[in-house]
């Protein structure tokens, strides 16, 4: 009977050691995955960064192309929605040729915001 107890204890210790090995392998794998993800995030952020000189150069190129067409680009921020509104305007007549997003879409977005505000007030 004593032998059974000793063998059961031995098996438990053996399983415990195997469990610890498995746990350490899992922890090691998780650390490797975490390091790889951090590296990928750093690489993605580095690719996204655009220097201010490059951005300024791009704006100058866009401006030159619009000047050749006798048009200019105007970017405003809508006060209510707090989103950018881009307009292409003809230089001679100040007529808006294209607007992104268009006026009707801005109005629709404002009405949706108003309706959502009413719904939230009624639920509270």
N, C-alpha and C positions, 0 to 999 in steps of 0.2 A: 504494500500500500504506500509505503514511503517512496518507493521508486516512482509510482505514478505521480505523486505530488512534485517530486523533483523534475520529472520529465515534463509535466505541465508548466512548471515554472520556467524551464529551459525553453520550451516552445514559445512562451509568452515573451521572454527576453529576446528570442530570435525574431519574433514578429515585430517587437518594439524597435529593434535595430533596423530591420527592413523598412519599417514605417519612417524612421528617422532619415534613412538614406533616400527614400522616396520623397520625403518632405524637403530635404536639402536639394535634391535634383529639381523639384518643382520651383523652389525659391530661386535657384540659379537660372532656370529658364525664364522666370518672370523678370528677373533683373536684366537679362540679355534683351528681352523684348522691350522693356522700358527704355533701355539705352538706345536701341534701334529706333524707337518711336521718337525719342528726344532728338536724335540726330536728323531724322526725316523732317521734323518740325523746324529745326534750325535751318536746314537746307531750303525748305519751302519759304521761310521768312526771308532768307538771303536773296532768293530769286525774285521776290515781290518788291524788294526795296528799289526805288528809283531815285537817283540823286536829284537834287533840286536843279542842278545844271541841265540834266537831261530833260526834266520837265519843262524848264524854261525854253530850251531849244525846240521842244515839240510845240509849245504854244506859239513861238515865233514862226515856225513853219506853217502852222494852221493860219495864223494871222496873214502871212504873205499870200497864201492861196486864196483866202477870202478877199484880200485887197485886189488881187488880179481879177476877181469876179465882181468887184465893186459891191461887196457885201461885208457885213461884220457879224461877229458872234457875240452875243450877250448872255451872260449867265447870272440869274437872280435866284434868291432863295424865297420861296413862298412863305409868307409870315404865319399863316394858319397851320399849314401842313408841315412846314419846316423841311421841305424837299427842294432840290435844285430844279429850276426851270430854265431850259436852254432855248434861245431864240436866234434864228438867222434872219437878219434884217438887211433890207436893201439900203445902201448908203445914201442914194440920191433922194429917195422918197420917204425914207424911214418906215416903209411898209414891212410888216412881219411876213416873211416868206414861209417859214416853218417854225413850229414851236413844239418842244418835247418836254413833258407831256402836253397834249393839246388842252385848250381851255375847257372843252366839254368834259374831259377826263378829270381835270382839277376840280371842277364843280361837283362831279359825281363823287369824288373822294371826300370832299368837304361835307356833302350831304350824308354820306355813310358815317363819317365821324360824328355828325350831329345826331343821327339815329342811334348810334351806339351809345352816345352820352345819355340819350333819353331812356334807353333800355336799362342802362346801369343805374340811373336815378330811380327808376320804378322798382327795380329788384331790391334796392337797399331799403 
